[in-house]
Amino acid sequence: MVMPVMAVLAVQYEDYSPFLLGLAIGGYGLTQAILQIPFGMLSDKIGRKPVIIAGLILFAMGSIIAALADSLFWLVLGRILQGAGAIAGAVMALAADVTRENHRTKVMAIIGISIGLSFYLALLLGPVLAQVGGLSGIFYVTAGLAVVGIVLVIVAVPNAVNLAPSGDILPRTKQLKQMICHPELIILNISVGILHLLITVLFIQLPVLLHAQGLDLTAQWQAYLPILLVSLIGLFILIRIGQRQIKTTLYIAVTLLMLSFVGLWAVTRLDAFSLFWLYGIGVAFFIGFNYLEANLPSMLSSIAPAGAKGSAMGIYASSQFFGAFLGGTITGILVSSFSDSVLYTVVIGICIVWSILLSRLPSQTRFKRVTLDVNTVQWSVAELSNKLRQLDGVADITIVETEQAAYLKVDTMYFDLAQAQQAVQ
């Protein structure tokens, strides 16, 4: 909710500078990036709920500090403390713990959809709430929502009786080095970092440009609503293309992002431009952003080894938030030291390098992940591996004795779940 309004409202602070503004928007990502993996691992040791509640308390404290801030410096500190509530991994693990295996995929999908919808809802609500209570009002609302979250976790969310196998949900210390060095996962981690760098840059610059065109902050939701609706149409078109040619669609999405910043660069060079021009920039950006935000995680799921998706996702999430931090920091440095046009030129160059990196990704076969309960007392790991390897459609196998679980990557066109369950029982 603060992203579409902070760039306009932050000028009210006496110590305002483009650099501090960039930190205020991107600083949240720094502590998120640092703490995502440790908090996920900690939830395996002391339990999901204590970690989630602690994260929400940190987020609420950061929100209150930001709400009470009388300088941009204190706002930055509040945002950094907000980011310390890095509980995404623990939340997903708790969701896995309290659901049956046959419903787990649907539950994860619902959580993912709710996160996506909350992002779009926040873009519309932020300017409206800012009209009522200013920037402080938004932070008070986020603190209140964190308290509601704590109550829900304590009262409404059931306690886990049996912990679900979590190798595909939470990071594992022994796997982190392998996942960091995995050549294809490196490209995806860089990609999500750049993606969130770009959206941070956009939301530092676009609200100010809309305001300069006479669209008051309180009315800017009227710009974001049509931009988001039209971009969804473009997203569906890209999804259809991606079903046949995924790499081509990735290039199209990155090109749209790059063109949106070419448009912003042109804006800085033109004496006259229109709201319609900014609408077009916004639509191009969100078509590319929406597609990549939805598809990069599914590509990671396809590429990551069986039983290591949790570690791969932990690094991926940290890269995502670190990208947001870099976006704020780079914008602040380049705008304060040089100019907006230099910032856009650097961003366009980043997009060109990104396109070159994507050429190194293989054409993907869409794999599904399956977790089977196994008995490593009755059979050795080698015997179980041999049984599973003989099944059609099995691409990768990881058996974890301590979890009594087998993690599989399978091609659903050939894989028979019932046959696999029978083979290991």
QUITAWO-V895005 format. One line per field, one symbol per residue. phi: phi as a letter, one per 30 degrees, with the letter a starting at -180 (. if undefined). Layout:
# QUITAWO-V895005
phi->???
This chain:
# QUITAWO-V895005
phi->.dedbdddddddddceaedddddddceeddddddcededdddddccjddedddddddddddddddddddcbdeddddddddeddddceddddddeddcbdedcddddddddddddddddddddddeddddddbidddddddddddddeddddddccdddddcddecdcbcdbedcdddddcddddeddddddddedddddeeddcdeddddddiceedcddddddddddddddddddddddddcbddeddddddddddddddddddedccdbbbeedddddddedddddeddddcddddddddddeibdedddddddddeddddddddddddddddcbadddeddddddddddedddddddddccdcccbccdbcdddbdddddddddddddidcabbccddchbccbcbcddbdcdddddddcc
